[in-house]
Amino acid sequence: MIQDILSKKYPKYLDALDIYEKEGSLTLARIIIKPEFRKTGVGSQIMTDLIDYADETNKIVVLTPSEDFGGLKSGLIRFYKRFGFKDNKGPNKNFEFREAMIREPKLNEMKNNKLKGGLSDNLTINDIANKFNVTVDSLNKELIMGIKVEMEHVNNKESAKEIAMDHLTELPNYYTELNNMEVRAKNKLNKSVKEMVHEALRRNI
């Protein structure tokens, strides 16, 4: 999903992009910027989009820096650490992954709540998925929809996420249902308008 998003957003800048997405994790296997666009900041833009998506969907990101595609390994490590990646060893070791670097989602445990007393306080996407016996991926799609909706009412993405999480704690397909209700209401309104127009036309005949 995120690979398609980034490939469509940055087609002229990329020679190759391989991201393997699973429930709960993203593996960045390969990213190659075209030579003429290197050191222009586009790599940082792509990484920012990637980790924003990972935070919104509560996914771990893993990768292994390699000199195979250009650049020094030491420089690549410094680059990835700027985005919150850590060496996957010692206290940070996650034995589920063999990749050399790992990044936990920023709001994984909702530690930085801006809105206190919400239904989703101290809950993760996994907790809500288990509560309703639904998949994490389906909830992540709802969460992305929800953040977009709530950003119309607040000016902070973290607050929008918390509001969306609160709604999903009550109903796991809250934003799909909200969209369906809006579509039905719009169709009903259009139908009413058409009926009024037809009635007016009949009176004039």
Backbone bond lengths (Angstrom), bond angles and torsions (degrees), N, CA, C in turn:
res aa  C-N    CA-C-N  psi(-1)  N-CA   C-N-CA  omega(-1)  CA-C   N-CA-C  phi
1 M - - - 1.461 - - 1.527 111.21 -
2 I 1.363 116.36 -53.75 1.465 119.04 -179.01 1.523 110.41 -69.00
3 Q 1.334 118.25 -31.60 1.463 119.86 177.26 1.519 110.38 -62.16
4 D 1.323 117.54 -43.08 1.466 120.89 178.17 1.527 111.12 -63.38
5 I 1.344 115.56 -41.55 1.459 120.39 -179.87 1.531 110.97 -60.48
6 L 1.338 115.97 -48.29 1.464 120.21 -177.47 1.530 111.64 -70.71
7 S 1.318 116.87 -37.69 1.465 120.23 179.79 1.520 111.27 -63.46
8 K 1.330 116.08 -37.37 1.465 120.28 178.98 1.533 111.70 -75.40
9 K 1.338 115.89 -31.02 1.464 119.66 -177.83 1.525 112.15 -78.96
10 Y 1.352 117.66 -33.32 1.463 121.08 -174.94 1.540 112.14 -124.59
11 P 1.325 119.35 46.89 1.475 120.20 -174.32 1.527 114.18 -62.58
12 K 1.342 117.29 -37.35 1.472 118.95 -174.71 1.526 112.83 -80.55
13 Y 1.341 116.55 -10.52 1.467 119.89 -177.05 1.529 113.05 -98.30
14 L 1.327 117.95 -18.30 1.461 121.61 -170.36 1.521 112.79 -103.47
15 D 1.332 115.04 133.17 1.461 121.00 168.12 1.529 109.75 -89.81
16 A 1.337 116.55 -33.83 1.467 120.82 179.59 1.525 109.71 -160.76
17 L 1.328 114.91 147.22 1.460 121.00 176.38 1.525 108.26 -151.48
18 D 1.323 115.86 119.29 1.466 121.40 179.18 1.521 108.99 -126.70
19 I 1.322 116.12 112.62 1.459 122.37 177.49 1.526 107.97 -127.69
20 Y 1.311 116.85 124.16 1.464 121.23 179.83 1.527 108.22 -102.61
21 E 1.317 115.14 116.92 1.460 121.10 -174.57 1.519 110.54 -106.46
22 K 1.317 115.42 127.84 1.453 122.33 175.96 1.526 108.50 -126.73
23 E 1.302 115.79 174.21 1.455 119.53 176.28 1.529 108.28 -68.45
24 G 1.311 116.12 111.64 1.460 120.64 177.38 1.514 115.55 96.87
25 S 1.358 118.32 -7.50 1.464 117.73 -177.58 1.524 112.24 -154.24
26 L 1.342 114.32 157.79 1.462 123.51 174.16 1.523 107.47 -129.84
27 T 1.326 116.77 133.94 1.464 121.01 175.05 1.521 108.04 -113.31
28 L 1.332 116.14 114.96 1.455 121.44 176.18 1.524 107.05 -86.73
29 A 1.345 116.68 98.94 1.460 121.41 -175.31 1.520 112.23 -85.35
30 R 1.355 115.96 -35.67 1.452 118.39 -176.35 1.518 110.38 -158.57
31 I 1.326 116.22 133.24 1.458 121.55 171.40 1.530 107.19 -140.66
32 I 1.327 115.87 119.16 1.458 120.84 -178.33 1.521 108.57 -124.66
33 I 1.326 115.81 115.74 1.461 122.11 176.56 1.529 108.49 -87.20
34 K 1.318 116.67 137.33 1.455 119.78 177.68 1.527 110.26 -57.48
35 P 1.342 117.50 139.82 1.478 121.23 -174.23 1.521 114.74 -49.74
36 E 1.348 116.81 -39.70 1.471 119.28 -176.14 1.529 113.42 -70.93
37 F 1.351 116.70 -12.51 1.468 119.81 -179.16 1.528 112.96 -110.37
38 R 1.315 117.25 4.94 1.464 119.68 178.35 1.528 110.32 -73.43
39 K 1.300 115.69 146.60 1.465 123.92 -178.13 1.523 112.05 65.02
40 T 1.329 116.03 27.41 1.471 120.52 176.15 1.527 111.40 -107.94
41 G 1.324 116.68 -5.71 1.459 120.59 -178.90 1.514 114.00 96.94
42 V 1.331 117.46 -5.33 1.462 118.87 -178.23 1.531 111.38 -68.07
43 G 1.324 116.98 -32.31 1.471 119.83 176.79 1.516 111.50 -61.60
44 S 1.327 116.00 -40.79 1.461 120.82 177.78 1.526 110.91 -65.98
45 Q 1.327 117.34 -38.27 1.464 120.85 178.49 1.525 110.70 -63.06
46 I 1.335 115.90 -43.12 1.469 120.16 -179.76 1.523 110.19 -65.29
47 M 1.326 117.31 -42.88 1.461 120.27 179.24 1.522 111.24 -64.86
48 T 1.331 117.23 -37.77 1.461 120.43 177.98 1.523 110.44 -62.27
49 D 1.323 116.86 -43.82 1.469 120.49 177.65 1.523 110.72 -62.61
50 L 1.321 115.50 -40.04 1.467 119.83 -178.48 1.526 112.03 -64.23
51 I 1.340 116.58 -46.87 1.462 117.97 -177.14 1.530 111.74 -75.42
52 D 1.340 117.43 -27.72 1.462 119.31 173.60 1.527 109.73 -62.37
53 Y 1.323 115.68 -43.10 1.470 120.77 177.86 1.535 109.88 -63.43
54 A 1.338 116.39 -42.74 1.466 120.45 179.90 1.532 111.22 -61.91
55 D 1.344 116.56 -40.57 1.465 120.51 178.78 1.527 111.14 -67.11
56 E 1.335 116.48 -42.02 1.451 120.41 -178.09 1.520 111.82 -66.72
57 T 1.338 116.34 -33.46 1.461 120.60 -177.15 1.522 112.74 -102.21
58 N 1.343 116.03 6.77 1.463 122.23 175.89 1.532 112.54 58.32
59 K 1.343 116.34 48.83 1.462 121.06 -178.06 1.527 111.84 -114.93
60 I 1.317 115.94 139.73 1.459 122.89 170.38 1.532 108.06 -73.02
61 V 1.342 116.73 143.15 1.464 121.01 174.39 1.524 108.53 -116.74
62 V 1.325 116.17 132.36 1.468 120.47 178.35 1.527 109.39 -128.47
63 L 1.337 115.53 153.07 1.467 121.54 179.22 1.522 109.58 -163.75
64 T 1.324 114.76 166.06 1.462 121.42 174.88 1.517 108.43 -130.01
65 P 1.339 119.06 110.71 1.474 121.07 179.88 1.526 110.61 -58.92
66 S 1.324 116.11 136.43 1.466 120.75 -178.50 1.516 110.05 -140.29
67 E 1.339 115.72 143.50 1.463 121.38 177.26 1.525 111.59 -86.44
68 D 1.323 117.20 0.53 1.469 121.22 -176.31 1.525 112.19 -62.33
69 F 1.335 116.40 -28.31 1.464 119.94 -174.12 1.536 112.41 -109.37
70 G 1.320 117.14 17.56 1.463 121.03 178.91 1.521 111.71 102.73
71 G 1.310 116.11 147.74 1.465 121.08 179.87 1.514 112.13 91.35
72 L 1.328 115.36 150.43 1.456 121.21 177.57 1.518 110.49 -79.52
73 K 1.316 116.40 143.46 1.453 120.79 -178.52 1.522 111.21 -59.89
74 S 1.329 117.44 -40.53 1.464 121.02 -179.49 1.524 110.98 -62.90
75 G 1.342 116.10 -38.95 1.462 120.14 178.05 1.518 111.84 -68.22
76 L 1.337 116.48 -37.53 1.459 120.62 178.31 1.527 110.79 -65.54
77 I 1.316 116.29 -40.00 1.467 120.19 178.78 1.520 110.41 -62.03
78 R 1.339 116.59 -45.23 1.466 119.79 177.67 1.525 110.57 -61.62
79 F 1.333 117.10 -40.19 1.469 121.94 179.48 1.527 110.53 -60.37
80 Y 1.319 117.54 -48.71 1.461 120.43 -177.26 1.529 111.87 -69.33
81 K 1.321 117.22 -32.77 1.468 119.52 178.83 1.524 111.65 -65.92
82 R 1.330 117.05 -26.35 1.469 120.31 175.38 1.526 111.42 -62.16
83 F 1.328 116.94 -23.93 1.460 121.76 -178.20 1.530 112.37 -101.76
84 G 1.329 115.60 14.68 1.459 119.11 173.93 1.514 115.92 94.48
85 F 1.335 117.66 5.83 1.463 120.21 178.14 1.531 109.85 -75.59
86 K 1.328 114.86 146.57 1.459 121.76 177.65 1.526 108.82 -128.66
87 D 1.328 115.32 158.62 1.459 119.35 175.51 1.520 109.28 -64.16
88 N 1.316 116.31 130.77 1.461 120.98 -179.16 1.525 110.13 -82.19
89 K 1.323 114.48 70.21 1.453 121.10 179.89 1.525 109.07 -159.99
90 G 1.318 116.52 171.46 1.465 120.72 179.90 1.516 111.63 58.35
91 P 1.351 117.83 -136.05 1.468 121.13 -177.93 1.532 112.78 -66.46
92 N 1.335 116.93 -18.31 1.468 120.14 179.95 1.522 112.29 -93.81
93 K 1.327 118.27 1.65 1.457 121.61 -173.90 1.523 111.75 -65.59
94 N 1.342 114.14 126.78 1.462 121.50 172.70 1.527 106.39 -116.64
95 F 1.330 116.42 107.89 1.461 121.17 -172.46 1.529 112.74 -70.77
96 E 1.330 116.84 -5.65 1.459 120.13 177.13 1.530 111.33 -73.68
97 F 1.369 115.68 -19.92 1.458 120.16 -175.19 1.517 110.79 -123.72
98 R 1.344 116.52 141.55 1.465 121.53 177.98 1.519 112.15 -96.07
99 E 1.337 117.19 -10.65 1.461 120.65 -178.57 1.529 111.24 -62.46
100 A 1.327 116.04 156.21 1.469 121.33 -172.46 1.517 113.73 -78.06
101 M 1.356 118.04 -25.17 1.461 120.81 -177.45 1.526 110.27 -130.10
102 I 1.309 115.31 150.20 1.457 120.89 -175.30 1.525 109.98 -142.16
103 R 1.316 115.80 147.05 1.465 121.51 176.42 1.517 109.17 -135.31
104 E 1.310 116.30 119.69 1.459 121.78 176.10 1.524 109.02 -78.28
105 P 1.348 118.01 146.38 1.475 119.12 176.19 1.518 110.50 -60.33
106 K 1.301 116.00 139.45 1.469 122.48 -171.82 1.519 113.09 -58.47
107 L 1.337 116.31 -39.58 1.462 120.21 -176.51 1.520 110.92 -108.80
108 N 1.323 116.19 32.36 1.464 121.07 -173.24 1.517 113.60 -52.51
109 E 1.309 117.38 -41.24 1.455 120.98 -177.60 1.519 112.18 -114.12
110 M 1.343 115.60 16.73 1.467 121.20 178.12 1.526 111.49 52.49
111 K 1.328 116.31 43.80 1.464 120.44 -176.18 1.522 112.46 -74.90
112 N 1.330 116.30 -24.06 1.462 119.40 -174.32 1.515 111.90 -105.63
113 N 1.328 117.17 47.62 1.465 120.45 -178.21 1.522 111.80 -56.35
114 K 1.316 116.89 129.86 1.456 121.07 172.83 1.523 110.18 -95.61
115 L 1.337 116.60 -24.44 1.458 121.95 179.69 1.520 108.42 -112.28
116 K 1.299 118.32 111.72 1.453 122.11 -176.51 1.520 110.79 -86.80
117 G 1.330 114.68 149.79 1.458 119.91 174.21 1.507 114.34 84.09
118 G 1.339 118.51 11.40 1.451 121.12 179.03 1.517 111.34 -75.80
119 L 1.337 116.18 159.84 1.458 121.02 -179.03 1.518 112.28 -63.68
120 S 1.339 116.47 -27.56 1.465 119.69 -175.45 1.525 113.52 -94.98
121 D 1.343 118.10 5.45 1.463 120.02 178.99 1.521 110.00 -53.15
122 N 1.345 115.96 129.99 1.464 123.56 177.78 1.528 113.18 71.00
123 L 1.342 118.14 8.88 1.457 121.39 177.21 1.523 109.82 -105.36
124 T 1.322 116.18 148.11 1.456 121.80 174.22 1.525 108.83 -109.88
125 I 1.328 115.31 171.36 1.463 120.24 175.47 1.537 110.06 -56.40
126 N 1.325 116.45 -40.19 1.466 120.27 179.59 1.525 111.56 -61.51
127 D 1.337 116.64 -40.12 1.465 120.55 178.85 1.522 110.73 -61.45
128 I 1.335 116.71 -44.79 1.461 120.87 -178.38 1.522 110.57 -68.18
129 A 1.339 116.23 -38.93 1.469 120.17 177.88 1.520 110.63 -61.16
130 N 1.325 116.66 -42.89 1.471 120.61 178.59 1.523 111.46 -65.89
131 K 1.317 116.53 -36.97 1.467 121.08 -179.42 1.525 111.57 -60.03
132 F 1.339 116.59 -42.19 1.464 120.88 -175.64 1.532 112.61 -102.71
133 N 1.335 116.13 0.35 1.467 120.96 -179.46 1.533 111.22 58.01
134 V 1.333 115.69 47.44 1.463 121.92 176.07 1.522 108.23 -121.40
135 T 1.331 117.26 169.08 1.464 120.34 -178.19 1.525 110.97 -80.62
136 V 1.316 115.42 152.67 1.461 120.91 176.72 1.524 110.47 -64.41
137 D 1.327 116.84 -37.78 1.467 119.84 -179.86 1.518 111.80 -62.17
138 S 1.336 117.27 -41.00 1.473 119.36 179.39 1.522 110.61 -64.96
139 L 1.333 117.30 -38.21 1.462 120.78 177.85 1.525 111.15 -68.94
140 N 1.333 116.27 -37.44 1.465 119.51 178.10 1.527 111.31 -61.49
141 K 1.332 117.19 -39.18 1.462 120.64 177.61 1.531 110.20 -64.13
142 E 1.349 115.56 -41.81 1.464 119.68 177.49 1.525 110.66 -63.63
143 L 1.340 116.17 -39.15 1.466 121.07 -178.38 1.527 111.01 -64.87
144 I 1.325 117.08 -42.09 1.464 120.68 178.10 1.523 110.01 -61.77
145 M 1.355 116.43 -44.40 1.465 120.57 176.03 1.518 110.41 -59.50
146 G 1.342 115.41 -43.90 1.461 120.74 -176.38 1.514 113.35 -64.68
147 I 1.318 116.96 -40.61 1.469 120.54 179.69 1.524 110.17 -61.89
148 K 1.342 116.43 -41.74 1.469 120.16 178.58 1.525 111.04 -62.83
149 V 1.338 116.13 -41.28 1.466 120.47 179.60 1.520 110.89 -65.42
150 E 1.343 116.30 -48.01 1.468 120.24 -174.48 1.524 112.53 -72.37
151 M 1.349 117.27 -23.49 1.466 119.75 176.89 1.523 111.61 -66.23
152 E 1.336 117.03 -13.29 1.463 120.28 174.49 1.525 111.24 -74.42
153 H 1.353 115.60 -16.06 1.468 120.36 -175.24 1.530 113.28 -114.83
154 V 1.332 117.42 -20.17 1.468 121.33 177.63 1.517 108.38 -129.54
155 N 1.326 117.04 161.65 1.467 120.11 -177.34 1.522 112.13 -109.89
156 N 1.341 116.41 19.50 1.455 121.10 -177.47 1.523 108.39 -132.26
157 K 1.341 117.22 123.78 1.461 120.74 -175.11 1.526 112.10 -64.73
158 E 1.338 117.40 -35.73 1.465 119.93 179.54 1.523 110.82 -65.47
159 S 1.337 116.94 -40.74 1.461 120.80 177.34 1.524 110.51 -65.27
160 A 1.346 115.83 -41.52 1.467 119.86 178.26 1.524 110.27 -61.18
161 K 1.327 116.20 -39.38 1.465 120.00 179.65 1.518 110.96 -65.50
162 E 1.327 116.69 -41.52 1.467 119.66 -179.18 1.527 111.53 -65.85
163 I 1.333 116.75 -40.26 1.463 120.14 177.73 1.528 109.56 -62.71
164 A 1.344 115.70 -44.19 1.465 120.27 178.82 1.526 110.64 -62.23
165 M 1.323 117.15 -42.43 1.467 121.04 178.24 1.523 111.20 -60.98
166 D 1.335 116.33 -39.78 1.469 120.14 178.21 1.526 110.75 -60.00
167 H 1.337 116.62 -44.82 1.463 120.26 179.84 1.531 110.92 -65.40
168 L 1.329 117.22 -39.78 1.466 120.37 -179.44 1.526 111.72 -69.96
169 T 1.326 116.83 -23.87 1.462 120.27 175.87 1.523 110.76 -67.17
170 E 1.332 115.95 -27.50 1.467 120.58 177.74 1.521 112.53 -89.22
171 L 1.352 115.63 -37.62 1.461 120.70 -177.20 1.531 108.69 -147.41
172 P 1.330 118.91 114.24 1.466 120.73 -172.26 1.519 115.01 -68.23
173 N 1.334 118.00 -17.78 1.469 120.45 176.37 1.528 110.36 -115.88
174 Y 1.318 115.59 35.48 1.464 122.77 -174.51 1.533 111.75 -53.31
175 Y 1.329 117.35 -48.03 1.463 119.55 -172.31 1.527 112.35 -79.01
176 T 1.323 117.46 -26.80 1.462 119.72 171.85 1.522 109.72 -65.81
177 E 1.341 116.36 -44.01 1.462 120.71 178.53 1.525 111.22 -65.19
178 L 1.330 116.08 -39.44 1.465 120.05 178.30 1.526 110.30 -61.19
179 N 1.332 116.18 -44.25 1.465 120.24 178.70 1.527 111.10 -63.81
180 N 1.342 116.56 -41.52 1.465 120.40 179.12 1.530 111.35 -62.49
181 M 1.335 116.08 -40.54 1.459 120.48 178.34 1.523 111.02 -62.96
182 E 1.342 116.49 -41.66 1.464 120.51 179.60 1.522 110.90 -65.40
183 V 1.340 116.68 -39.00 1.466 120.48 178.62 1.522 110.35 -65.20
184 R 1.353 116.05 -44.25 1.466 119.41 179.91 1.524 110.94 -63.56
185 A 1.336 116.00 -40.81 1.468 120.01 179.88 1.525 110.44 -65.07
186 K 1.325 116.86 -40.22 1.463 121.11 179.31 1.518 110.79 -65.42
187 N 1.356 115.86 -42.91 1.464 119.94 179.20 1.530 111.30 -63.98
188 K 1.345 114.94 -40.25 1.465 119.23 178.80 1.522 110.64 -64.15
189 L 1.351 115.93 -41.06 1.460 120.29 179.32 1.526 110.46 -64.67
190 N 1.334 116.23 -44.07 1.462 120.15 179.15 1.531 111.08 -62.01
191 K 1.348 114.41 -38.30 1.454 118.91 178.92 1.526 110.71 -65.11
192 S 1.345 115.75 -41.39 1.464 120.66 179.59 1.520 110.99 -63.94
193 V 1.328 116.69 -40.83 1.460 121.54 179.62 1.524 109.69 -64.15
194 K 1.344 115.47 -43.50 1.461 119.16 179.54 1.523 110.88 -62.04
195 E 1.338 116.32 -42.09 1.457 120.10 179.54 1.525 111.08 -62.66
196 M 1.338 116.62 -39.29 1.467 120.95 178.53 1.530 110.73 -64.92
197 V 1.332 116.57 -40.74 1.466 120.70 179.57 1.522 110.23 -65.04
198 H 1.346 115.61 -44.56 1.457 119.74 179.98 1.533 111.19 -62.28
199 E 1.326 115.83 -41.05 1.467 120.41 179.73 1.529 110.17 -63.59
200 A 1.324 116.68 -42.43 1.460 120.47 178.72 1.517 111.66 -63.61
201 L 1.332 114.96 -39.41 1.463 119.32 178.86 1.534 110.61 -66.30
202 R 1.326 116.64 -41.31 1.468 119.76 179.65 1.517 111.21 -62.51
203 R 1.320 117.10 -36.34 1.469 120.65 -179.74 1.517 111.70 -68.04
204 N 1.334 116.30 -28.97 1.461 120.17 -177.93 1.528 112.79 -85.96
205 I 1.336 115.76 -10.78 1.477 119.05 -179.93 1.527 110.54 -79.91
